[in-house]
């Protein structure tokens, strides 16, 4: 009898654990965006509106699907044509491949946001840079070259053709399979209304807009399906020569060597740390047990130093891509060779006031965001722009990554960033041996020194 009661107790306990998670999963709102990559109104919606889902946290209550097809159409011979020409067919396919290869919506949205931002700027031909900008691999290129992207696009085309009521323009949004039609700009209000769970904080700021739901609205600027086949851009898309990404500053063999270099250093450091602690504990040169201990890697740099920027983007990012970050305590110290002018209570930076500003911004990001994956993503984005000579566009990194800008900018404007920088200045000044060049790497309190220089020459 006692056993039956115990069994019944565990059965109900199991139900209590399973049922809430099942209910929570079912509460998510389904949101689908049908779009085409070179429609300026789609690009504007993605870059300036849809990104807010990631910034205000609403992404946690929705299943977001992106369908890059729009007003394209299938031809009788199996090829397809796009409203804005062959470049649009190419980018539709690349984005479709990216969605397929990187199913995590945070990852593929970051890439799509980057491409669409370039589209708005009239620079969509630079789309390949977005792989580096978002720290994604270039596998979608292989997907396109293999023809698999065309297969995915064909599926999107058939899905789009079956929408009821039919798609009339893009961007075209469905919330729980209900089309918003001309009211698509009010999409967040529809999401909040459709969500059956506890309303997120972000819904409070959009609740008032539900008053306009269902009322006749002026037709927004859109790319209409009826204009597609009559477009002057009309051109059948043929799968032509393979795509290649040119202009990579560091070869694959160099990247592999850099990864091997880091792996070797970290592995040796773990071994030495473990060996030393065991020897001290046991009083002999023997290892009775092995414990994994995280390695501390400190990177001292300044934001506008081109060698620092290249190192962060091309080399340091590898520890995230190859999951070495799981055994590391990574510390980033954006001060470098700056100095303090005590008489004027100001900071002087090697590359001018813009560098001082970005040093403080990155210091604030580290302080505010806490999560190394988040603040490294922001720093990576800024340093990527530095390499391209576009550092003045650094604020676009917030929207590209779906990160909140306000707390970091508030930290900078309040002067708190300067205080954090002073702590970094003191730390940098007391390095022993002293910092000689940048970037300066310290592994478990031991400077890598000239080994860093040999890494750059690989």
C-alpha positions as CSV (number, residue, x, y, z in Angstrom):
1,X,0.0,0.0,0.0
2,X,2.8,2.3,0.9
3,X,4.5,1.6,-2.4
4,X,1.3,2.5,-4.3
5,X,1.0,5.8,-2.5
6,X,4.7,6.6,-3.3
7,X,4.1,5.7,-7.0
8,X,1.0,7.9,-7.1
9,X,2.9,10.8,-5.5
10,X,5.7,10.6,-8.1
11,X,3.2,10.3,-10.9
12,X,1.5,13.5,-10.0
13,X,4.8,15.2,-9.4
14,X,5.8,14.2,-12.9
15,X,2.5,15.7,-14.2
16,X,3.2,19.0,-12.4
17,X,6.6,19.2,-14.0
18,X,5.4,18.3,-17.6
19,X,2.1,20.1,-17.8
20,X,3.4,23.7,-17.1
21,X,6.2,23.4,-19.6
22,X,3.8,22.0,-22.2
23,X,1.3,24.9,-21.6
24,X,4.1,27.5,-21.7
25,X,5.3,26.1,-25.1
26,X,1.8,26.2,-26.5
27,X,1.3,29.9,-25.5
28,X,3.9,31.2,-27.9
29,X,2.4,33.3,-30.7
30,X,3.2,32.3,-34.3
31,X,4.5,35.2,-36.4
32,X,5.4,34.8,-40.1
33,X,7.0,37.5,-42.2
34,X,6.8,37.1,-46.0
35,X,9.2,39.5,-47.7
36,X,11.8,40.0,-50.5
37,X,15.3,41.2,-49.9
38,X,15.5,44.3,-52.1
39,X,12.1,45.7,-51.5
40,X,13.0,48.9,-49.6
41,X,9.8,48.7,-47.5
42,X,10.7,45.2,-46.4
43,X,14.2,46.3,-45.5
44,X,12.9,49.3,-43.6
45,X,10.5,47.1,-41.7
46,X,13.1,44.5,-40.7
47,X,15.8,47.0,-39.8
48,X,13.7,49.6,-38.0
49,X,10.7,47.8,-36.7
50,X,10.9,44.0,-36.5
51,X,14.3,44.2,-34.7
52,X,12.4,45.7,-31.7
53,X,11.1,42.2,-30.9
54,X,14.7,41.3,-30.0
55,X,15.3,44.6,-28.1
56,X,12.2,44.6,-25.9
57,X,12.1,40.9,-25.2
58,X,8.9,40.0,-27.1
59,X,10.9,37.5,-29.1
60,X,10.6,35.2,-26.0
61,X,6.9,34.8,-26.5
62,X,6.8,34.2,-30.3
63,X,7.9,31.7,-32.9
64,X,9.2,34.0,-35.7
65,X,9.4,32.6,-39.2
66,X,11.1,34.6,-42.0
67,X,10.1,33.7,-45.6
68,X,12.3,35.4,-48.2
69,X,10.3,35.0,-51.4
70,X,7.8,37.8,-51.6
71,X,6.6,38.7,-55.1
72,X,8.9,36.3,-56.9
73,X,7.4,33.7,-59.1
74,X,8.2,30.2,-60.5
75,X,8.6,29.8,-64.2
76,X,7.4,26.8,-66.2
77,X,11.0,25.6,-66.7
78,X,11.6,25.4,-62.9
79,X,13.6,28.7,-62.7
80,X,12.2,31.7,-60.8
81,X,12.1,35.4,-61.3
82,X,12.2,38.3,-58.8
83,X,10.6,41.7,-58.7
84,X,13.9,43.5,-58.2
85,X,16.0,41.4,-60.5
86,X,18.7,38.8,-60.3
87,X,20.4,40.4,-57.3
88,X,17.2,39.9,-55.3
89,X,16.9,36.3,-56.4
90,X,20.5,35.8,-55.2
91,X,19.9,37.4,-51.8
92,X,16.6,35.7,-51.3
93,X,18.4,32.4,-51.8
94,X,21.3,33.3,-49.5
95,X,19.0,34.4,-46.7
96,X,16.9,31.2,-47.2
97,X,20.1,29.1,-46.9
98,X,21.1,31.1,-43.8
99,X,17.8,30.3,-42.1
100,X,18.1,26.7,-43.0
101,X,21.7,26.3,-41.8
102,X,21.4,28.5,-38.7
103,X,17.8,27.7,-37.4
104,X,18.4,29.7,-34.2
105,X,16.3,32.8,-34.9
106,X,18.8,35.1,-33.1
107,X,21.6,34.0,-35.4
108,X,19.9,34.1,-38.7
109,X,18.0,37.3,-37.9
110,X,21.3,39.0,-37.1
111,X,22.6,38.1,-40.6
112,X,19.3,39.1,-42.3
113,X,19.2,42.4,-40.4
114,X,22.8,43.2,-41.6
115,X,22.0,42.4,-45.2
116,X,18.8,44.5,-45.2
117,X,20.6,47.4,-43.6
118,X,23.0,47.3,-46.4
119,X,20.1,47.2,-48.8
120,X,18.6,50.4,-47.3
121,X,22.0,52.1,-47.7
122,X,22.2,51.1,-51.4
123,X,25.2,48.8,-50.5
124,X,23.6,45.4,-50.9
125,X,26.5,44.2,-53.1
126,X,28.6,44.1,-49.8
127,X,26.3,41.5,-48.3
128,X,29.1,38.9,-47.9
129,X,30.6,41.1,-45.1
130,X,27.6,40.2,-43.0
131,X,29.1,36.7,-42.4
132,X,32.0,38.3,-40.5
133,X,29.9,41.0,-39.0
134,X,27.6,38.5,-37.4
135,X,30.2,35.8,-36.7
136,X,28.5,33.2,-38.9
137,X,30.3,30.8,-41.1
138,X,30.0,31.0,-44.9
139,X,28.3,27.7,-45.3
140,X,25.2,29.4,-46.9
141,X,27.5,30.1,-49.9
142,X,28.0,26.4,-50.3
143,X,24.2,25.9,-49.9
144,X,23.7,28.4,-52.8
145,X,26.4,27.0,-55.0
146,X,25.1,23.4,-54.6
147,X,21.6,24.4,-55.8
148,X,20.1,23.4,-52.4
149,X,19.1,27.1,-51.9
150,X,17.0,26.9,-55.1
151,X,15.2,23.9,-53.6
152,X,14.5,25.8,-50.3
153,X,13.3,28.9,-52.3
154,X,11.0,26.7,-54.4
155,X,9.4,25.5,-51.1
156,X,9.0,29.1,-50.0
157,X,7.4,29.9,-53.3
158,X,4.8,27.2,-53.0
159,X,4.1,28.1,-49.4
160,X,3.6,31.8,-50.4
161,X,1.3,30.9,-53.3
162,X,-1.0,29.0,-50.9
163,X,-1.5,31.8,-48.4
164,X,-5.2,32.5,-47.8
165,X,-6.2,35.3,-48.5
166,X,-3.5,35.6,-51.1
167,X,-0.5,37.8,-50.5
168,X,-1.1,41.2,-52.2
169,X,2.1,43.0,-51.2
170,X,5.2,42.7,-49.0
171,X,6.0,43.0,-46.2
172,X,3.1,40.6,-45.4
173,X,2.7,39.5,-41.8
174,X,0.6,36.7,-40.3
175,X,0.0,36.5,-36.5
176,X,-1.4,33.1,-35.6
177,X,-2.1,32.6,-39.3
178,X,-4.2,35.8,-39.4
179,X,-3.0,38.4,-42.0
180,X,-2.5,41.9,-40.7
181,X,-2.6,43.2,-44.3
182,X,-2.4,47.1,-44.3
183,X,-2.1,47.2,-40.5
184,X,1.3,45.3,-40.4
185,X,3.1,48.2,-38.8
186,X,0.9,47.6,-35.7
187,X,2.3,44.0,-35.4
188,X,3.4,44.2,-31.8
189,X,-0.1,45.1,-30.6
190,X,-1.5,42.0,-32.4
191,X,1.2,39.9,-30.8
192,X,0.4,41.1,-27.3
193,X,-3.3,40.6,-27.9
194,X,-2.8,37.1,-29.2
195,X,-0.5,36.0,-26.3
196,X,-2.5,34.1,-23.7
197,X,0.1,34.0,-21.0
198,X,1.2,36.7,-18.5
199,X,1.7,39.8,-20.7
200,X,5.4,40.8,-20.9
201,X,6.5,44.2,-19.7
202,X,7.0,45.3,-23.4
203,X,3.2,44.9,-24.0
204,X,2.4,47.8,-21.7
205,X,3.9,50.3,-24.1
206,X,2.1,48.9,-27.1
207,X,-1.3,48.2,-25.6
208,X,-2.8,51.6,-26.5
209,X,-2.3,50.9,-30.2
210,X,-4.8,48.1,-30.1
211,X,-7.5,50.8,-30.2
212,X,-6.8,51.2,-33.9
213,X,-7.0,47.5,-34.7
214,X,-9.8,46.7,-37.1
215,X,-10.2,50.3,-38.2
216,X,-9.6,51.3,-41.8
217,X,-6.1,52.5,-42.2
218,X,-4.3,54.3,-45.1
219,X,-2.4,51.9,-47.4
220,X,1.3,51.9,-46.2
221,X,4.2,51.9,-48.7
222,X,4.6,48.4,-49.9
223,X,6.0,46.4,-52.9
224,X,2.8,45.1,-54.6
225,X,2.5,41.7,-56.1
226,X,0.6,43.1,-59.1
227,X,3.7,45.2,-60.1
228,X,6.0,42.2,-60.1
229,X,5.9,40.9,-63.6
230,X,5.6,44.3,-65.1
231,X,8.7,45.5,-63.2
232,X,11.6,46.9,-65.3
233,X,13.8,44.7,-63.1
234,X,12.2,41.5,-64.3
235,X,14.8,39.0,-65.1
236,X,14.8,35.2,-65.0
237,X,17.1,33.8,-62.3
238,X,19.5,31.2,-63.6
239,X,21.9,29.4,-61.3
240,X,25.1,30.8,-62.8
241,X,28.8,30.6,-61.7
242,X,29.6,29.7,-58.1
243,X,29.9,32.5,-55.6
244,X,33.2,33.2,-53.9
245,X,34.0,35.6,-51.1
246,X,37.0,37.7,-51.9
247,X,39.1,40.0,-49.8
248,X,39.5,37.9,-46.7
249,X,42.4,39.3,-44.8
250,X,43.5,36.0,-43.2
251,X,43.4,32.6,-44.9
252,X,41.8,29.5,-43.6
253,X,45.2,28.0,-42.9
254,X,46.1,31.0,-40.8
255,X,42.8,30.8,-38.9
256,X,43.5,27.2,-38.2
257,X,47.0,28.0,-37.0
258,X,45.6,30.7,-34.8
259,X,43.1,28.3,-33.3
260,X,45.9,25.7,-32.8
261,X,48.0,28.3,-31.1
262,X,45.3,29.3,-28.7
263,X,44.3,25.6,-28.0
264,X,47.9,24.7,-27.2
265,X,48.4,27.6,-24.9
266,X,45.2,27.0,-23.0
267,X,45.8,23.2,-22.8
268,X,49.3,23.8,-21.4
269,X,48.0,26.3,-19.0
270,X,45.3,24.0,-17.7
271,X,47.9,21.2,-17.3
272,X,50.4,23.4,-15.5
273,X,47.7,24.8,-13.1
274,X,46.4,21.4,-12.3
275,X,49.9,19.8,-11.9
276,X,51.1,22.7,-9.7
277,X,48.1,22.5,-7.4
278,X,48.4,18.7,-7.1
279,X,52.1,18.8,-6.4
280,X,51.6,21.4,-3.7
281,X,48.8,19.4,-2.1
282,X,50.6,16.0,-2.3
283,X,54.1,17.3,-1.6
284,X,55.5,15.4,-4.5
285,X,55.8,15.5,-8.3
286,X,52.8,13.3,-9.0
287,X,49.3,13.9,-10.1
288,X,46.7,12.0,-8.1
289,X,43.7,13.7,-9.7
290,X,43.0,16.0,-12.6
291,X,40.5,18.9,-12.2
292,X,39.4,21.1,-15.1
293,X,40.1,24.7,-14.1
294,X,39.1,27.7,-16.2
295,X,41.9,29.7,-17.7
296,X,42.0,33.4,-17.4
297,X,42.8,35.3,-20.7
298,X,43.1,39.1,-20.5
299,X,43.3,41.1,-23.6
300,X,44.6,44.7,-23.3
301,X,43.7,46.8,-26.3
302,X,42.4,50.1,-27.6
303,X,39.4,50.4,-29.9
304,X,40.9,52.2,-33.0
305,X,44.2,50.3,-33.1
306,X,44.0,48.5,-36.4
307,X,46.0,45.5,-35.1
308,X,43.7,45.2,-32.1
309,X,40.6,45.3,-34.3
310,X,42.0,42.7,-36.6
311,X,43.0,40.5,-33.7
312,X,39.5,40.7,-32.1
313,X,37.7,40.0,-35.4
314,X,39.9,37.5,-37.0
315,X,41.5,35.6,-34.1
316,X,39.9,36.1,-30.8
317,X,36.4,35.3,-32.2
318,X,37.7,31.8,-32.8
319,X,37.4,31.0,-29.1
320,X,33.6,31.5,-29.4
321,X,33.3,29.7,-32.8
322,X,35.2,26.7,-31.5
323,X,33.6,26.7,-28.0
324,X,36.9,27.3,-26.2
325,X,35.0,30.1,-24.3
326,X,33.6,27.3,-22.1
327,X,37.0,26.8,-20.5
328,X,38.0,30.4,-20.4
329,X,37.5,33.5,-18.2
330,X,37.9,36.1,-20.9
331,X,38.6,39.6,-19.8
332,X,38.7,42.6,-22.2
333,X,40.4,45.8,-21.1
334,X,39.8,48.7,-23.5
335,X,42.4,51.2,-22.4
336,X,45.7,50.4,-24.2
337,X,48.2,53.3,-24.5
338,X,45.8,56.0,-23.3
339,X,46.9,58.4,-20.6
340,X,45.3,60.6,-18.0
341,X,45.8,64.4,-18.0
342,X,45.4,65.1,-14.3
343,X,45.6,68.9,-14.6
344,X,42.7,69.0,-17.0
345,X,41.0,65.9,-15.6
346,X,40.8,64.4,-19.1
347,X,41.9,61.3,-21.0
348,X,44.2,61.4,-24.0
349,X,44.1,58.4,-26.4
350,X,46.6,57.3,-29.0
351,X,44.1,57.6,-31.9
352,X,42.3,60.7,-30.7
353,X,39.0,61.6,-29.0
354,X,36.9,59.1,-31.1
355,X,39.0,56.3,-29.6
356,X,38.5,57.6,-26.0
357,X,34.7,57.7,-26.7
358,X,34.7,54.1,-28.0
359,X,37.0,52.9,-25.2
360,X,34.4,54.2,-22.8
361,X,31.5,52.8,-24.7
362,X,33.0,49.3,-24.8
363,X,33.9,49.6,-21.1
364,X,30.3,50.4,-20.4
365,X,29.1,47.4,-22.5
366,X,31.3,45.1,-20.5
367,X,30.0,46.6,-17.2
368,X,26.3,46.7,-18.2
369,X,25.8,43.5,-20.2
370,X,27.9,41.1,-18.0
371,X,27.4,38.2,-20.3
372,X,30.6,37.7,-22.2
373,X,28.8,36.4,-25.3
374,X,26.7,39.6,-25.5
375,X,29.3,42.2,-24.9
376,X,31.9,40.4,-27.1
377,X,29.3,40.4,-29.9
378,X,28.9,44.2,-29.6
379,X,32.7,44.8,-29.3
380,X,33.2,42.5,-32.3
381,X,30.7,44.5,-34.3
382,X,32.3,47.8,-33.5
383,X,35.8,46.5,-34.2
384,X,34.6,45.1,-37.6
385,X,33.4,48.6,-38.5
386,X,36.9,50.0,-37.4
387,X,38.5,47.6,-39.9
388,X,36.2,48.9,-42.6
389,X,36.9,52.5,-41.7
390,X,33.2,53.0,-40.6
391,X,33.7,53.4,-36.9
392,X,31.4,56.4,-36.8
393,X,28.5,54.0,-37.5
394,X,29.1,52.1,-34.2
395,X,25.6,52.7,-32.9
396,X,24.1,50.6,-35.7
397,X,25.6,47.6,-33.8
398,X,22.9,47.8,-31.2
399,X,20.1,47.2,-33.7
400,X,22.1,44.7,-35.7
401,X,22.5,42.5,-32.6
402,X,19.2,43.3,-31.0
403,X,20.9,44.7,-27.9
404,X,19.5,47.6,-25.8
405,X,21.4,50.8,-26.4
406,X,20.0,52.9,-23.6
407,X,21.7,51.5,-20.5
408,X,25.1,51.5,-22.3
409,X,24.7,55.1,-23.6
410,X,23.4,56.2,-20.2
411,X,26.6,54.7,-18.6
412,X,28.7,56.6,-21.2
413,X,26.9,60.0,-20.9
414,X,26.7,59.9,-17.1
415,X,30.5,59.7,-16.9
416,X,30.4,56.2,-15.4
417,X,32.3,54.9,-18.4
418,X,35.2,57.3,-17.5
419,X,35.3,55.9,-14.0
420,X,35.4,52.3,-15.3
421,X,38.2,53.4,-17.7
422,X,40.2,54.8,-14.7
423,X,40.1,51.3,-13.1
424,X,41.3,49.9,-16.4
425,X,44.1,52.5,-16.5
426,X,45.3,51.6,-13.1
427,X,45.2,47.9,-14.0
428,X,47.1,48.4,-17.2
429,X,49.7,50.7,-15.5
430,X,50.5,48.0,-12.9
431,X,51.1,45.2,-15.4
432,X,54.3,43.3,-14.6
433,X,56.2,43.1,-16.9
434,X,54.8,46.4,-18.4
435,X,52.7,46.4,-21.6
436,X,55.0,46.9,-24.6
437,X,52.6,46.8,-27.6
438,X,48.9,46.2,-28.4
439,X,47.1,44.0,-28.3
440,X,48.8,42.6,-25.2
441,X,47.6,39.2,-24.0
442,X,48.0,37.8,-20.5
443,X,47.2,34.1,-19.9
444,X,46.9,33.1,-16.2
445,X,48.9,36.2,-15.3
446,X,51.7,35.3,-17.7
447,X,52.1,37.7,-20.7
448,X,52.2,35.9,-24.1
449,X,54.4,38.8,-25.3
450,X,56.4,38.0,-28.4
451,X,54.4,34.8,-29.0
452,X,51.6,37.1,-30.0
453,X,53.8,38.7,-32.6
454,X,54.7,35.3,-34.0
455,X,51.0,34.5,-34.2
456,X,50.5,37.5,-36.4
457,X,53.2,36.3,-38.8
458,X,51.8,32.8,-39.3
